Amino acid sequence: MNAATFRLTTTALLMLASLPTLAQSKDVVVDPKGEVPYAIDQRNVVVKSGTDLCWRTGYWTPGAAVDAKSGEVPVACECDKDVVGANKCAPEAAAPAPAAAAAAPVAAPAPAPKKCDFSLTLHTDHTFAFNKAVLGPIAKKNLDDMISTKLAACAEVKSVIITGHSDRLGSQSYNQKLSEKRAEAVQAYLIAKGVKSDLIDTMGAGKTQPIQSCDDKLGRKKLIECLAPNRRVTVDVKGPAK
């Protein structure tokens, strides 16, 4: 090897050594059975953005993200860890099998504990008027009924996730803030009714998860009326039943 070739080879090796190691994103394979709240490709792998964020579909809710499975754990364990408990993101290790000589009679499996998990949706202009984040009387009544019946059936409330939504009229940033204020209005009402504040998480989805589509040709007044179901808040509760 001559001196010129040696210098060229050395330079190339130094350049390669200086390149940062690229982290490879883990593929999240989803069980396609049932409703999947994330975009998936032909391999049933969740589609991710350039910043490694999972693409949500219009059907995404915190409850759906927990119910959809990737192997033995919820898809949310890989895509939205803040909406699922850490205890659900690691499958339980199987106990070692006892020796054949000391095998004990197989006991009947214990019945699965009952749950009081449920979801409540507050929507239409009876709940949130256009451009408003103030709870209406019907929304308050629905929350009171939820507290006196569904929450009362829980032995313990583990988590309450409140997600606010808006219609598509207006900018993304405006509707994001409006959806957050709607979630916070429900949070404040529940706390005033005795629900512990440290159990409640709120988030705003803005106008990204509509459940009603309307034609712009309707005119603004009728369009606002048509889009009313999108002005809503969902409340997802999890915990064991009594």
N, C-alpha and C positions, 0 to 999 in steps of 0.2 A: 504494500500500500504506500503510495507516494504522499508527500506532505500535504498537497492540495486536497487529495481525497480524504486524508485523515481529518483535516480541518473541517471539511464539509460534513463528514459523518458525525463528528463531535458536535457541530452546531445543530444538526438535526435532532440528535439525542437530547441536547439541552432544551430545545424548543418543545419536544414532546414531554419532557419531564416537568416543564413549567405549566402545562395545560392543567386546569382544575379538573378533578374527577367529577364526572356528571352523575348525579343520583338518579337511579332509574325508578320511576314511579311503579308501585305495585298494582297489578291488575286486580280489579274488584269484580269477581265473577258472581252474577246474581242468579238466583233461582227464578226463572221466568214465569213460574206459576203464580197466578193472582196478579194484583195490580202493582206494578213496579214504578215508584215515584222518581226514577232517574232515567235519563236517556242511556240506552244500551246499544252495542253494535251486534253484528251477526254472531259473535262468539258469546253473547250474553255478558259482555264486559262493560262496566259503566264507562261512559264517555267522559273524559276530563278536559278541562281548559288548559291553556298553556301555563297557568300558574298552579296546576295540579288540583283544581277544585272540581268536584263532581257536578255535572250538568243536571239540574233539577227539571222535572216536567211540570206541567200545569196541575198535575194531580198530587204534587208533593205536599204533605203535611207532616208535622212531627210524628204523629201516630203511624202514618204509612211508612215513613223512613225506618221506624223501629220494627214494624211488622214484616217488611221485605227482608229476605234472608240472603246472606252470602256465606254459604256453608252452614255452620252451626250458629253463627252470630248475626245480628242485624246488620244490614248494609250501612246503617247510620254509624256503626263503629268505625268504618273506614272513611265515610263521607261527611258526617255531621255528628262528631263525638259529643257536642254540647247538648244534644237532645236525648241522649241515652245514657243510662247509668253505667259506670265502669264495670259493675259486677256482671253486666250482660255481654260484655265484649271479650270474655275469655271463657271458652267451653270448660266445663268441669272435668278435671282429670279422672279417668276411670280408676276405680280402686283395684289393687292387685288381686288376682284370683287366689282363693285359699288353696292350700295343698289338698290333693284328692283324699288323703287319709284322714284329714281333719275337717272335711267338708261338713258344714252345718246345714240343717234344713233351710231351704229357700223360703224366706218370709214373703208374704204378699206385699207388693209395693204400697207405700203409703199414698193415700189419695192426694192428688195435686191440690194445693191450697186454692181456695176460691178467690177470685179477684173482683174488685169493684171498678176496674178500668172502664172509662167511657169518654165520649167526646160530645161537646155541645157547640152548636153553631148559632150565633146571633147575627141575623142578617135582615136585609131590606130596610127601607127608610123608617120603619117602625122602631128600628134600633139605632141606626146612625143616619142622620139627614145628610144630604149632599154637602160636602166641604166641612162637615162637623165631626167632632170627636166626643160629643156629649151623649151619655146613655139616656135613651127614652124610657118611658114608664113600662112598656112591654118588655124591653130588655131587662130592666130591673126585676120585673115579675118572673121572667124566665130564670134569672140567676137565683132569685129567692127560692123558686121551686127546686132548682138543682141542689142548693144547699140543704133544704129540708128533706129531700128524698134521696138523691143519688149520693151526695157526700155523707149523709147520715148512715148510709149502708156500708160505709168503709170503716174497717177496724182502725186503719191508719192511712192517712194521705201521704204518699211518698213524694209526689211531684205534681205540680199544676203548670202546664205550659200554655201561655196565652199568645195567640198570633193574630195581629191586626192586618186587615186588607183594605184596599181602596179600589175604586173604579179606574178606568184608563184615562179619564179626562184630566189634563194637567201634566206637568213635567214629572219625570221619575223622582227627582229629589224632593219635590213637594209632596207627592203621594207617599214616598217612603216615610217622611216625618209624620204625615197624617195617619198612616197605618200604625206607627209606633204610639201615637197619642191615643188611638182607639184601644190598643192593647193595654196601655197604662190606665185608661179610664176603667176598664173592667177589673184590672188589678186593684185599684184603689177601692172599688166597691166591695170586692171580696174580702180585702183586709178589714174594711170597716164592719163587715159581717162576721169577723172572727177567724178567717182563714189566715194561718201564719204566713207572714211575708217571706220568710226564708225558704218556703216551699214553692214559691211562685217565680217563674221565669217568663219574661215577655220578649217578643220580637215582632218586627214589622216586615211584611212581605211586599209592601207597596202595591203596585198594580201588576205584579208578575204572575199571579195565580188566579186569573179570572174564572168564574164558573158560569158566566152568562155572556154571550156574544150579541151585539146589536149593530144594526146598519146605521152608518153615519147619515144616511138620507132621511132618517126619521125627523130630523130637526132637533135643536138642542134640548128643548123641554121634554119631548118624548124620549130622546136618547138618555137623558138623566134618569127618567122613570124606568126605562128598560134596563139600565145598568145597576139598579138598586141592589140586586142580590150580591153583587161584588163588594158592596160596602158592608163588610162583616167582620166578625171576630170569632175565632175558634178557640175553645177551651178543652184541652186534653188533660185528663186526670188519671193517675195511676196509683194503685195501692191494693192491699189485701182486703177482702170483704170480711164482715163479721161472721 
